[in-house]
Amino acid sequence: MRVLPIIGLLFLSGCSSKADTTARVAPVLENEVSAYGCKKPPQFPVSAIIKKIEGWAVVEFTLDDDGYPSNMKVIDSSPEGYFERAAMDSLSSCKYRKEQGVGPEHKYTSTLAFKYS
C-alpha cells in the first residue's frame, strides 16, 4: 500500500515541472512610486517556495483621496502565475503620498520583487 502514495507524488511532480519558471528582468518604470507605510508585507506564495522560484509583479493603480491604491491591475509579472495575488494583497495595504496637481485618474505603478534572502 505504500507504493500508491509514492506513485501519486511522482505523477504530480512530473506534471508540475513542465512550466517555465525563469524570471525575466523587471522593467524600469517612469511612473513608479514608493509607499511610505504598508500594513501587510508581501507574502511569498507557497507554490513559489516549494518550487524555489523568485520573481516580481508590476501593479498599476490610481490613488483614492486618502492615498490608498484603488483600481489595481497587474500589468506584468515574471514568471506568470506566481506573484500577482501576493503583490496586490500587499499593495492594497500601503499608503502613498499623492502628487500635487495630479488628477484622480493619474496612474501609478509599483514593482514588488520576491527574492530569497
C-alpha angles and dihedrals in degrees: 000000000000091000094067097064091046092051090049091050092049090049093050094046091048092052095049098047096072098078120099105246099173111124120226119222111275113252123249108242129204098208098043115143133191124224120233097203131025122178095193121043117214111278115218107236113247092228090057092047092052092050093038092236125163123193148125145244130213115213125194119204147151124233126244122222092275095051098257121132119261134171089034120187133170107234099177140002140167127241092017120234100030114073107025099093094042091051093050092046091052097043092049088067095050127100123215135191111246116228117244115258095012117132124232091255093062110121123222129189134207130187120212116196121203111205135156112247 
